Amino acid sequence: MTRKALFAAASLFALAGSAYGAGGSVGSPVGFGRATTGGTGGAVVTAHTGAEINAALCARASKTTPLIIRVDGTINVGNTTRATGSCDTTATEIQFKGVSNVTLVGVANRGVLDQIGVHLRNTSNIIIQNLHIENVKKSGSPISNGGDAIGMESGVNNVWVDHNTLEASGGEAQGFDSLLDMKSGVTNITVSYNHYLNSSRGGLIGFSDSDAANTNITFHHNWYDNLQQRTPLLRHGLVHTFNNYWFNVSNSDMIHGINSRMGGRVLVEGNYFKNSNNPLLASDDSPQPGCWQTRLNTLDSISYDRSVGHGALVIPVITNGQFDSTCTVTVPYTYTLDPSANIPAIVTAKAGFGKISP
């Protein structure tokens, strides 16, 4: 079948584009990813399998033709096959490589990626929304995406990750890696209203001390639930994290919540930290610390079990229930800050998949 015929066949599943907001999604991004529009104006296709997702990507007239893919069903490696055309796909992950202007959005609470991750590389203007991505492994069987629920690397720009549940069932010993990693050139990203769940690692920004090409990342209204570390781990770049909820994050030495290293700068405001150990620090795992500006956070039953005095380890001073600031950090956009005392109720009600109606 020709590429044109494939696209026509896929379009048989099209719905009215007016059912969607900006970018074929519900709402629009705030923060560094605010220019992201995804597949706005493109065909709307419903996919029930990974093979249908790949076929829709490859059936486009070009790698930049706008496209909205609605995921209605459980995607796994058993129903995912590689397709060819205006795309570069695989049978072991959902891959956006060398493409742009795509929205991947779950339908109600039925958009599930089970043991299969999403990989972004050399891509721009992508929305990933309202999906449950679970139990992606780098060891064991099946393996997918290096063990990351979502992984971005090498020339990724303008992405909105919104209202997803990103879940693992443990750490490296159980075969998992991170829930959301960014490395080797990832810029202008908004991560909002996601539920990070039951994982050793939330995610990193910069995979090594020399990876300085990642910056301009906004995290807001995310729920970090029963994690141990990397919420996020930051090297070099600029991050804004506001109105997020940390609950039961990190419970042992050498583990951390926000970890700013190698000159990374992070604006931390309006967040709620509950039952969290080492919630904010610059660890001595790198030779240089990062820094932070903080304001209007709520600290509820937090603790520190590391002592200052060696390497690049920096732990914030807490005065009158607030972290100190070690540098000045500003961001070039407007946003509305919810009172931090309201964040547990807001985030637990709204974060995660199945809570919007695309």
ABEGO torsion letter per residue (X at the ends): XBAAAAAAAAAAABBBAAABBBGGBBEBBBEAAAABAEABGBBBBBBABAAAAAAAAAABABAABBBBBBBBEBBBAAABBBBBEBBBBBAABBBBBGBBGBBBBBBEAABBBBGBBBBBBGBBGBBBBGBBBBGBBABEOBBBGGGBABBBBGGBBGBBBBGBBBBBAEBAAAGBBBABBBBGGBBGBBBBGBBBBGBABAEBBEABAABAABBGBBBBGBBBBGBABGOBBBBGBBBBBBGBBBBGBEABBGBBBBBBBGGBBBBBBGBBBBGBBGABBBBAABABBBBBBBBGBBBBGBBBABBBGBEABBBBBBBGGBBBBABBBBBABBBBBBBAAAAAAAAAAABEBGABBX
